[in-house]
Amino acid sequence: MTRSLKLLTLFIVVLALTLTTVAIPATSHAQGAVTMSFWSRDSDEALVRGLVKAWNASHPNQIEVTIIPAADFVTKIGTAVAGGAAPDIMAIDLIYVPVFAAADQLTEITDMAKALPYFDKLSPSHVRLATYKDKLYGLPFSAEGSVLMWNKGLFKQAGLDPEKGPTTWDEIYNDAKKITALGNGIYGYYFSGACAGCNAFTFAPLIWASGGDILSKDYSQPTLTDPNVKAALEFYHKLWAEKLIPEGAKVDTGNDFFNAFETGKVGMIGTGAFAQATMKASHPEIDFGVTYLPGQNGGKSSFAGGDSIAIPKGSKYVKEAFEFIQ
């Protein structure tokens, strides 16, 4: 089960789109082959640079990459488009696409996209979020999903089955208690208490897997009376109150979103699928397992994340940009 939290980012995106700034010089038209600009947030840097390097080596139309810190990306895109200095292509967090489309900041690509022979096989979450008033404004670029990761070594030390990840909240709680009891600065669970995005990514799936939701069906209101929301908050509070989570988690703004698990002193953590490659490359000494984030009494869920790729309004090379997207 997947959902978007587009309402949670509506205010910041609309604010960014209303800002004005000095226009950034655009690439001038070229005779024959053209040079396009491609903006991406830093979390996709390796992917973007690899793709562009391969493209530039095999196509006359060239692409220049600009990498922007994720925290600054929405503001920079908003001000660039408003100032008439939009890049030709951008990769953007999929949850921001609906508001950019509603603000008429993206180029509609419906016909070109639906002509692709593999269109019906593309990530439905990305496509759904990139659709506004039955028109399409972006396509999937990178995919991400939230998961529950556990440290098999700590499970074994605590007398738990290292090959069996938790499938209910009670199992998370009971496993966390046994792991925390190991002492020596070891804790059973971790979440970044002061990071809204981190918690949307890893906490909301606990509610969805239990049959609840945090927004009404039309996304217009928070579902403050949903009993599944209350139960999930009480579950997190119990983990915190019984000190199964390190005290520093309370003020973590996301800097230790995954770092805490990398220390080898955290038994379980909600994180992203990206963490698997990170662990294998940087911490081969830590054996870990990965599963879905569970519901209160079973069920499973994940937040569908990642980036969409789009052509901002004002791009000089729409046809060429879509060729790259294709």
N, C-alpha and C positions, 0 to 999 in steps of 0.2 A: 504494500500500500504506500503511495507517495502523495505528497501535498506540496504546495508552494506556500511561502509566507510573504507573499508580495505586499500585503498590507503593512507588514512590519517595516518595510523599507520605503513606503510611499512618500512620507514626509521628506526624508533626506534627499530622495531623487528629485522630487518636484522642486525643492529648494535649490538643488544644484543646477537644475535646468533653467532657473530664473536668473542665475548669476550672469554677469557680463564680465568680459576680460578683453585684453588686447589680443587681437587675432594673431594666431600662429602662422608664419609664412607657409604657404602651401607649395607643393611640388608643381612646377610649371608644366604645361602640356608639352609632350615630346612628339617628334615626327616619327611615325611608325610605332616602335615599341614605347611603352610608357613605364614610369616608375610610380608604384602605388605605396601609400603609407598604411601601416598596419599597427594598431595600438592594442596592447594586451596588458593585463595586470601581471604582477611578478610571479604569482603562483603557477602560471602557465608558461613561464619563460622557456624552460627546456623544450617543451612541446613546440612552441611557436618557432623558436630559432631552428630547431631541427627540420620542421616542415618548410620553412622559408628557405633554408639553405638548399634543400633538395629541389624546391621549385625554381629558385634562381639559377641553379645549375642546368636546368632543362627547359627553360622557357625564355623567350625574348622579353616579355613583360616582367619587370623586376619589382621586388618588394623591399621596402625599408622598414625595419622593425623599431618601434619605440616601446620600451617596457616601463610601466608605471606602478609604483607601490599600490597594493590593493586598497589601502585605506584612502588613497587620493584619487582612485580611478574614476569614480562616478562624478566627482566634482570637475575633474579635468575634461572628461568627455562632455559634460553638460555645458561648460563654459566654451569649449571649442566649437561645439555645434551651434550654440547661440551666437557666437562671434563670427560664424561663417568660415571657420577654419577646421572643419571636421576631417578626420582621417578618412581614407577610402574604405578601410576594412577595420572592424574591431571585434575582439573576443571579449565577452562581458558575462559576468555572473548571471546565470539564467533567470534568477529571481528579479533582476532589474529590467528585463526586456519588456514586460507588459507596460510599465509606466513610460519608458522611452517611446514605445509605440503609440501610446495614448497621447503623448505630448507632441506627436508628429515629428519626432527626431530621427526616425529610421526610414529607410527606403523599403517600400513594399516589394516582395519578391515572390508573391504567390504563384504566378504562372510558371516562372522559371523553376521554382522549387518542386512544384507538383509534376513537372515534366521529367524529373529525375527518375530513372527506372527503379531505383531503390528507395523512393520516398516513403513508401508504406512500411519500410523496415527500420526507419529512423526512430530514435528514442522518443516515445510518446510524451513523456514529461517535458522534454525540451520543446517539442513541436507545439504542445498545448499552450505552454507559457509564451511562446512567440507568436501566438495567434490573437489578433485583436479585431473585433467586429468582422470575423470570418476572413480576415486577410492575414497573410503570413509575413513576418518581419525578421525572421532569423532561422537558423538551422543549428542542429547540435554540433558542438565543437569538441568539448571534452566532457567526460562523464565522471561523476563522483557519487558515492553513496556512503551513508553513515553505517557503522558496524560496531559491534561489541568485541573488544580484544581482551584476551586473558593471558596471563603469564603462567605457562605450564609448569615452570620450575617452582614457583611459589605455591601453586595448587598442590604439587606433589609434596612439598615440605609441610603443608597444612593438612595432609592426609586426605586430600580430595583427588578425584579422578582427573588427571591432567588432560585427558582426551575428551572430556565432557564439559562443554561450556554451559552456562546457566540458561534456562529456558523460561523462567518466571522471575518475578520480583523477589519472591521469597528465597529462591535459590541464589540470586545475587546477594541478598542480605546475609543469608547463612554462610555462604562462601566468604563474603567480605569479613564476617566476624572471625572465622577461623584463620584467615590470612593475617588480619590485624593482630591476632593473638600471638603471632610469631615474634612480635616486638622488633627491636633494633631499627626503628624508623620505618617499618614496613606497614603499609595500609592496604585495605581491601579494595577500595574504589577511589575514583578521582573524577572530578568535573571542574571546569573553570567557572567559579561562582560569579565573577563579574564580567563575563563575556556573553553578551546576548546572542550573537551569531553562533557561538560554539554550542550554547544550550538549545537554540532552535534546532540545530543540526542533530544533536544527540539526545535531547530530552523529549521533544515533540513525538518522535517515533514510539516512545514508551506509551504515550497516550493513544496514538493511532492503533498500535498493536492490541490495545485493550478495547477497541471499538469506539473510542471517543475522538474528539477533535478540539482544536483551540480556536477555530473560526467557524462562523456560520457557513452554510452551503454556498451562499453568494459572496462570501469573504467580506461582508460588510460590517460584521460585529464579532467581538470575541465571545466565546462560549463560556462565560464565567461561571455558569451554573452546572456545567457538565460534571457529573460525579467522577468521571475518569480523570479529569484534570485535577480535581481535589485529591483523589487517591494518589496520583503521581507526585504531587507536591508533598504530600504526607510521607510518601516513600523516600524521597530525597531528604526530607527533614530528619527522618529516622536515621538514615545513614550518617548525616551530619551530627545529630545530637548524641549518637553513640560513639562518636569519634572514630568512625571507620574510614574517614576521609581526612587527609592532612589539613591542619588549620590554615595553611597558606592558600588553600584552594579558594577560600572565601573572597579574597581580593585579587585573584588571578584574572586579568583582563584578556587572557588568551595566549600570553607569552609562553605559558607552560601547558597549553592545551594538549600537546602530545609529549612534551619533554619529560613530564613526570613519569610516564610509563617507561621511557627510555632509561631511566635510572635503575630499573630492575627492582624497585621497591614498591611498586603498585601492582596489585593483583588483577584489577579489571579497569577498563576505561572505555567510554564511548568515544569513538574517533572516526576518521574517514578511511576509506579503502586505500588511500594513498600511503597509509602508515605501513602497510605490508612491505612495500618496496624499501621504505626508509629503514625498517627494522632489519631486513635481510642484508642491506648494504652497509649499515652503520653499526648494527649490533647482532652479528651472527651468533654471539654467545647466548642470546636470550631466545629460548624456545617459546613460541606463542601460538595461540589459536584464535580463530576469527569466526564470529557467528552474527546472526541478526540481533538487533535490539528487541528484547521480548516484551510482551504484554504482561499485565498483572498475573494472569492465570494461564498464560500460553499466548499463542499468536506470535507474529513477528512483523517487523517493519523496518523501513529505511527511509531516510530523507534523500530524495533524488536531487543531487547537486551537480555542480560543474559549470561549464560556460557554454553559451551560444555564440555563434559567429554571425555578424550582421554587417550591413552596409549603411553607415550613417547618412542622414539626409544631408545633401551637399557634396557627396562624393563625386568626383569628376569622372570616375571610371567604373560605372556601375556594371557594365557588361564584363569588363576585364576582372573586376573584383569577384563577380559571381563565378567566373571561370576558375578562379583559385578556390572558392568555397566548394565548388563541385568536385 
